[in-house]
Structure formats: structure tokens, C-alpha cells
Amino acid sequence: MSIKRTFAKYVSLNILGMTALSLYILADTYFVAQGVGSDGLAALNIAIPVFSLIVGTGLMIGMGGATRFSISRTDTIFTRALCFGVIASAVYFICGITIPGQISSLLGAEGEVFELTRIYIQILLLFSPMFIFNNIVTCFVRNDGDPKLSMTATVLGTITNIIFDYILVFPLQFGITGAVLATGFSPLVSLLILSVHFFKKSNTLKLKKVFLTLRALKDIITLGISSLITELSSGIVILIFNMIILNIEGNLGVAAYGIIANIAIVVNAIFTGIAQGSQPIISRSYGEGNGSDAKKILKYGIITALVFSAAVYAVTFIFTEPIVKAFDNENNQRLLEIAAVGMRLYFISIFFSGVNVLCASYFSSIDRPTNGFIISVSRGVGVIIPTAFLLAYLLGLNGVWLSIAVSEFIVCVLSVVLLKKKNI
């Protein structure tokens, strides 16, 4: 199979899979907005950083382990990744039992929104093992030559989430509790489907007797940290924006941003899908000493990301009001005004963020994680936080919306410089 056809196969399947995964929260947003109202929407938006942290942890272990697996074909790496997943899951599970209220307060929940946020965060943390193991197994199954099964598992898991969202929020009237329960159970469906791979003759993922070492953990984290930071960057931006917007526009502004942030998660999932689809091919080419093919895949990925960016921006610009109204069951005109302006300014950023995600993933895929780390940290905290505060001070709420585009542009320049430095 030609390099272009291999790229098209892996990337198309991973875009579908990651977009489906991102719809977990978007489905919650829609059903909570319709069934609970603006307080539920604000609570969900406040809780999103916790979801990003859980999913990002699973992706860090999964992508880091799967990248090393593709480069070196080490037969113990899958078992080590699963063991590290157990440790991470235990930490989150204990937090879910002991401190969900403290986490909610730390993220800025207060008043009537606090209890809704606490419920959502607690159940997310208790279901964290499902999310973490689902992401780990998905990454390894894809890198073991079965991207179609990975995509199928993710899509069917999302369909399950949407169905149970409707049942639990509306007919059973469980409110925000029903929405998060639907989200928590969905990875189980995905894991059951992924288990089919282990009965195939082509499967090379075996459980081995291993000793857990800090060196092995460091290797996985180093190669996968960009995936974690990419996920966390969304959560960190949401947290900072919530704080700033709460001071400028109150809970209604946070609810409006909740609509934008959840759509942004889907858009970023497309870029993550392109990056994850490219990763196995890039790592395999690099491991075989074929650097030219690795560079070609990066080029194809960037072109694909820019085409998607143009299409998404056109849709969000033209259909802004219908999109916002789909999440507003109270027909609040002020909410519509805030979200409509915000969406058109905020999504300018996608023309740069796709390139940044791909470059960070590329460096990790060729065993150059330091550059990937620099890009990821820059866009996650290093540039966006000071930019958001500065532009909010100068331009108010419009400055908040524009800050993401400005920061992604700055990081995009940095990404290009790092690529040129490596003669890519």
C-alpha cells in the first residue's frame, strides 16, 4: 500500500474515532442544556478540565507506550502501560471518593452551580478507570495494525453514550447525574469491542511478566506527555477563561463559553485524530530509518488540518445562531449574543492550532519528545495564560475570545522554527 493510501486509511479512521470520543461531552452539553438549563451548562463547563485530565492521562500512557511499541516492537511495553494505567486510575478513583467538593470549589463552582458540579466531577472520577484503559487499549490496538476496530469501538461507545444520555436525562429525569452516568458507562462498550483484537491471529499484544521501573515509566511519559498536555491545554484554557469571564459577564457568560468550549473540543478532536492517525506510520518509518516518508506524512497531516480548519470555520461562522440556539432551551437573547460573537472570534484559532498539535505529535513520534513538550506547554499554559489576561484587560470579553487565536499563532511560529531547526 502506498504511503498516501496508508495515511488516508489511518487518519480517516482516527478522525472518526476521536471525533466520536469528543462527542461524549458534547452530547452531555446538549442534553444537560435541554434538561437542566443554564446552571447545568455552567456546571458542566466548570467540570470539563477534570474530564480532560482523565482522558489526557489515558492518552499519555497509551500514546507513549504505543509509540515506543511501534519504534522498537518491545513485547513488554503493553503490559507496562496497563500497569501504569492501574496506578493512575487508583489515584483518580480515590480522589472521587474523598475530595470531589474541594475540586469543584478549586475550579470555581459556587452557589447553585456547586452541587451540580460536585456530582458531575465525582462520578467522572469514579469512572476514570474505564476512560483510562479504553484510551490505552485503543492506542495499542491501532498501532498493532487494527485502526478500523479502534474506530468502530469508539464510535459505538459514543452512540451508546448518546442513547443513554437521552434515556437518563429525559424519560428517567436523572438530570446531570444521568448525563455523567451515560458518559461513564460508554467506555465499557468500547472496551468490549476492542477485546475482539486479542482473539485475532494478527494480534501481537500479549501480557508478560514484567518489573515496573521508573525508567520505563519515564520513557512512556516522555513520549506521551504531548498528548496529555494537548488534552490538558483545553482544560487549562477553560479554567482560566471561566475565571476571567465570570468576572466580566457572570454565570451567563460562563454558560455561553460552555457552548463554545464544547464545540472546540470536537474541533480539536479532529486535529488529534489526524495526529494519532499519522503517529503509527511516522514512528514505523522512523524506526525503519525512512525519514523521508515520516516528513511526507507530516506534510499530508498539515494540509489535511488546514482543509478541515477552513471547512469548520465556514460552518461555525455561517450557522452561528442555529448552533447556539441548539444549546439554549431558555431562549435567552443575551446568551445568544455573547456566544455568537465569541464563536466567530474564538475559532480563528483553529487555523493555527491544528498545525501545533501535529508538530508536537510529530516530534514525539520520531523520538524527539523535548520539542513536542515545548510546543505543547507553550500552547497549553506558557503563552495562552498571559495573553488571555492581557487582552481581557485591554479589550474586555472580545479580548478573551481573541486571545486563543493570538496565542496559537505565536506557538505556530515557534513550531515552524523548531521544524526548520531540525531541517524538516
C-alpha positions in Angstrom: 0.0 0.0 0.0 1.4 3.5 -0.9 2.3 6.0 1.8 -0.7 8.2 0.8 -3.2 5.4 1.0 -1.8 4.3 4.3 -2.1 7.8 5.6 -5.6 8.2 4.3 -6.7 5.0 5.9 -5.2 5.6 9.3 -6.1 9.3 9.5 -9.7 8.9 8.3 -10.4 6.2 10.8 -8.8 8.1 13.6 -10.6 11.3 12.8 -13.9 9.4 13.1 -12.8 7.8 16.3 -11.5 10.9 18.1 -14.5 13.0 16.9 -16.8 10.3 18.3 -14.9 10.4 21.6 -15.2 14.2 21.8 -19.0 13.8 21.4 -19.2 12.3 24.9 -19.1 15.7 26.4 -20.9 17.5 23.6 -23.8 15.1 24.0 -23.8 15.8 27.7 -23.8 19.5 26.9 -26.8 19.3 24.7 -28.9 17.1 26.9 -27.9 19.0 30.1 -28.8 22.3 28.4 -32.2 21.0 27.4 -32.9 19.1 30.6 -31.3 21.2 33.3 -30.8 24.7 31.9 -28.0 27.3 32.1 -26.9 26.3 35.7 -26.3 22.7 34.4 -24.5 24.1 31.4 -22.2 26.2 33.6 -21.5 23.3 35.9 -20.6 21.0 33.0 -18.2 23.6 31.7 -16.5 24.0 35.1 -16.1 20.2 35.2 -14.6 19.8 31.8 -10.9 20.2 33.0 -11.3 17.1 35.1 -12.6 15.1 32.0 -9.6 16.5 30.0 -7.2 15.4 32.8 -8.6 11.8 32.9 -8.7 11.4 29.1 -5.3 13.0 28.8 -3.8 10.6 31.3 -5.1 7.6 29.3 -3.8 9.1 26.1 -0.4 9.9 27.6 0.1 6.3 28.7 -1.5 4.9 25.5 0.3 7.1 23.0 3.6 7.0 24.8 3.5 3.2 25.1 2.2 2.6 21.6 4.8 5.0 20.1 7.6 3.0 21.8 5.9 -0.2 20.7 5.9 1.0 17.0 9.5 2.1 17.1 11.2 -0.8 18.9 8.5 -3.5 18.9 9.2 -4.2 22.6 6.9 -7.0 23.7 6.6 -6.0 27.4 5.5 -2.4 26.8 1.8 -3.2 26.6 1.8 -4.9 30.0 3.8 -2.0 31.5 1.3 0.5 30.1 -1.6 -1.4 31.6 0.1 -1.5 35.0 0.8 2.3 34.9 -2.9 2.7 34.0 -3.9 0.8 37.1 -1.8 3.2 39.3 -3.3 6.3 37.6 -6.8 5.0 37.9 -6.4 4.3 41.6 -5.3 7.9 42.2 -8.3 9.4 40.4 -10.8 6.9 42.0 -9.6 7.8 45.5 -10.0 11.5 44.7 -13.5 10.8 43.5 -14.4 9.2 46.9 -12.7 11.8 49.1 -12.4 15.3 47.6 -14.9 16.0 44.7 -16.3 19.0 46.6 -12.8 20.5 47.1 -12.0 20.0 43.4 -15.3 21.7 42.5 -14.5 24.7 44.7 -11.0 24.9 43.3 -12.4 25.1 39.8 -14.6 28.0 40.7 -18.0 26.4 41.3 -20.2 28.3 43.7 -23.9 28.9 44.6 -26.5 26.7 42.9 -23.9 25.5 40.4 -21.6 24.0 43.1 -23.7 20.9 43.8 -24.3 20.1 40.1 -20.5 20.4 39.5 -19.6 18.2 42.5 -21.9 15.4 41.3 -20.5 15.5 37.8 -16.9 15.5 38.9 -17.4 12.8 41.5 -18.9 10.4 39.0 -16.3 11.2 36.4 -13.5 10.4 38.8 -15.2 7.1 39.9 -15.4 6.0 36.3 -11.9 7.1 35.5 -10.5 3.5 35.1 -12.9 2.9 32.2 -11.7 6.0 30.4 -8.0 5.4 31.0 -8.0 1.7 30.0 -10.2 2.5 27.0 -7.6 5.0 25.7 -4.6 2.8 26.4 -6.1 -0.3 24.6 -7.4 1.9 21.7 -3.9 3.3 21.1 -2.2 -0.2 21.2 -4.8 -1.9 19.0 -4.5 0.8 16.4 -0.7 0.6 16.4 -0.9 -3.2 16.2 -2.4 -2.8 12.8 -6.2 -2.7 13.6 -7.2 1.0 13.2 -10.7 0.0 11.9 -11.5 -1.8 15.1 -10.3 1.1 17.2 -12.6 3.5 15.3 -15.5 1.1 15.4 -15.2 0.7 19.2 -15.0 4.5 19.8 -18.0 5.3 17.5 -20.2 2.6 19.1 -19.2 3.7 22.6 -20.3 7.2 21.6 -23.6 6.1 20.2 -24.2 4.2 23.5 -23.5 7.4 25.4 -26.0 9.5 23.3 -28.7 6.9 23.7 -28.3 6.6 27.5 -28.0 10.4 27.7 -31.5 10.7 26.3 -32.9 7.9 28.4 -31.4 9.0 31.7 -31.9 12.8 31.3 -35.4 12.9 29.9 -37.6 9.8 30.5 -35.9 8.9 33.8 -35.4 12.6 34.8 -31.9 12.0 36.4 -30.7 15.4 35.2 -26.9 16.0 35.3 -26.4 12.7 37.2 -27.9 10.8 34.3 -25.7 12.6 31.8 -22.5 11.7 33.5 -23.5 8.1 34.2 -24.2 7.7 30.5 -20.7 9.1 29.8 -19.1 6.9 32.4 -20.6 3.6 31.1 -19.8 4.2 27.4 -16.1 3.2 27.5 -17.2 -0.3 28.7 -18.9 -0.8 25.4 -15.7 0.3 23.6 -13.5 -2.0 25.6 -15.7 -5.0 24.9 -15.4 -4.3 21.2 -11.7 -3.8 21.4 -11.3 -7.2 23.1 -12.0 -8.8 19.8 -8.5 -7.9 18.6 -6.9 -10.2 21.3 -8.5 -13.2 19.7 -7.2 -12.5 16.2 -4.2 -14.3 14.7 -2.6 -11.0 13.8 -2.6 -9.8 17.5 0.9 -9.3 18.9 -0.2 -7.7 22.2 0.5 -10.2 24.9 0.6 -9.9 28.7 4.1 -10.6 30.0 5.6 -10.9 33.4 7.4 -7.5 34.0 9.0 -5.4 36.7 7.8 -1.9 36.9 10.7 0.6 36.8 10.9 4.4 37.0 12.9 4.2 33.7 10.1 2.5 31.9 7.5 5.0 33.3 9.7 7.9 32.3 10.0 6.5 28.8 6.3 6.2 28.4 5.6 9.6 29.9 8.3 11.3 27.8 6.9 10.0 24.6 3.2 10.6 25.6 3.4 13.8 27.5 2.5 15.9 24.4 -0.8 14.0 24.2 -1.6 14.8 27.9 -0.7 18.4 27.5 -2.8 18.7 24.3 -5.8 17.5 26.3 -4.9 19.5 29.4 -4.5 22.6 27.4 -8.2 22.6 26.6 -9.0 22.1 30.3 -6.5 24.8 31.4 -7.8 27.3 28.9 -11.4 26.6 30.0 -10.4 27.0 33.7 -8.7 30.4 33.1 -11.4 31.6 30.7 -14.1 30.6 33.3 -12.3 32.8 35.9 -12.0 35.8 33.6 -15.4 35.5 32.0 -17.1 35.1 35.5 -15.7 38.5 36.5 -16.8 40.1 33.2 -20.2 38.6 32.5 -21.1 36.2 35.3 -22.6 32.8 35.1 -24.4 33.6 31.8 -21.0 34.4 30.2 -19.6 31.1 31.5 -22.7 29.2 30.1 -22.0 30.9 26.7 -18.4 29.9 26.8 -19.5 26.4 27.7 -21.2 26.1 24.3 -18.0 27.4 22.5 -15.7 25.3 24.6 -17.6 22.1 23.9 -17.6 22.7 20.1 -13.9 23.4 20.4 -13.3 20.0 22.0 -14.9 18.4 18.9 -12.7 20.5 16.6 -9.5 19.8 18.5 -10.5 16.1 18.4 -10.3 16.3 14.6 -6.7 17.5 14.9 -5.9 14.9 17.5 -7.4 12.3 15.1 -5.0 13.4 12.3 -2.1 13.4 14.7 -2.9 9.9 16.2 -3.6 8.5 12.7 -0.2 9.8 11.5 1.8 8.6 14.5 2.0 4.9 13.8 3.2 5.5 10.2 5.7 8.2 11.3 7.1 6.0 14.1 7.3 2.9 11.9 9.0 4.9 9.1 11.4 6.5 11.6 12.1 3.1 13.3 13.0 1.7 9.8 15.3 4.6 9.1 13.0 6.1 6.4 12.9 9.7 7.5 11.6 11.0 4.1 8.3 9.1 4.5 8.0 10.5 8.0 8.3 14.0 6.7 5.8 13.3 3.9 3.2 12.2 6.5 3.7 15.4 8.5 3.2 17.4 5.3 0.0 15.5 4.4 -1.2 15.9 8.0 -0.8 19.7 8.0 -2.6 20.0 4.6 -5.4 17.9 5.9 -5.7 20.0 9.1 -5.8 23.3 7.2 -8.6 22.0 4.9 -10.6 20.9 7.9 -10.0 24.3 9.6 -11.4 26.2 6.6 -14.5 23.9 6.5 -15.1 24.1 10.2 -14.7 27.9 10.4 -17.1 28.4 7.4 -19.7 26.3 9.2 -19.4 27.9 12.6 -19.4 31.4 11.0 -22.4 30.9 8.8 -24.5 28.8 11.2 -23.5 30.5 14.4 -27.1 31.3 15.7 -28.6 27.9 14.9 -25.7 26.2 16.7 -26.1 28.4 19.8 -29.8 28.0 19.9 -29.5 24.2 19.9 -27.9 24.5 23.3 -30.3 27.2 24.7 -33.7 25.8 25.8 -34.4 29.1 27.7 -34.3 31.2 24.5 -32.0 33.7 26.3 -31.2 36.6 23.9 -28.2 37.8 25.9 -26.7 34.2 25.9 -27.2 34.1 22.1 -25.4 37.5 21.7 -22.4 36.6 23.8 -21.9 33.1 22.3 -22.4 34.3 18.7 -19.7 37.0 18.9 -17.5 34.7 20.9 -17.7 31.8 18.4 -16.7 33.9 15.4 -13.7 35.3 17.2 -12.6 32.2 19.1 -12.5 29.9 16.1 -10.0 32.0 14.2 -7.5 30.0 16.3 -8.2 26.7 14.5 -6.1 27.7 11.5 -3.0 27.6 13.8 -3.9 25.0 16.5 -4.1 22.1 14.0 -0.5 22.8 12.9 0.6 23.0 16.5 -1.0 19.7 17.5 0.5 17.9 14.5 4.0 19.3 15.1 4.0 18.3 18.8 2.9 14.8 17.9 5.4 14.5 15.1 8.4 15.3 17.4 7.2 12.6 19.9 6.7 10.1 17.0 10.3 10.4 15.9 11.6 10.1 19.5 12.3 13.9 19.9 9.9 14.5 22.8 11.6 17.6 24.1 10.5 19.7 21.1 7.0 18.2 21.3 6.9 19.1 25.0 8.0 22.7 24.3 5.2 23.2 21.8 2.5 21.6 24.0 3.5 23.5 27.1 3.7 26.8 25.2 0.2 26.5 23.8 -1.2 24.9 27.0 0.0 27.4 29.6 3.1 29.3 28.6 1.5 31.7 26.0 -2.3 31.5 26.4 -2.5 32.4 30.1 -0.6 35.8 29.9 -2.3 36.5 26.6 -5.8 35.9 27.9 -5.2 38.2 30.9 -3.6 41.0 28.8 -6.3 41.0 26.1 -9.1 40.7 28.6 -7.7 43.8 30.3 -7.4 45.7 27.0 -10.5 44.6 25.1 -12.8 43.0 27.7 -14.8 39.9 26.6 -13.8 40.2 23.0 -10.1 40.1 24.1 -10.8 36.8 25.8 -12.2 35.3 22.6 -9.3 36.7 20.6 -6.6 35.6 23.0 -6.7 31.9 21.9 -6.1 32.9 18.3 -3.2 35.2 19.2 -1.5 32.6 21.4 -2.0 29.7 18.9 -0.4 32.0 16.2 2.6 32.7 18.4 3.1 29.0 19.1 2.6 28.2 15.4 5.6 30.4 14.6 7.6 28.6 17.3 6.6 25.2 15.7 7.8 26.3 12.3 11.1 27.5 13.8 11.6 24.1 15.5 10.9 22.2 12.3 13.4 24.4 10.4 16.0 23.9 13.1 15.7 20.1 12.5 15.8 20.6 8.7 12.2 19.3 8.3 
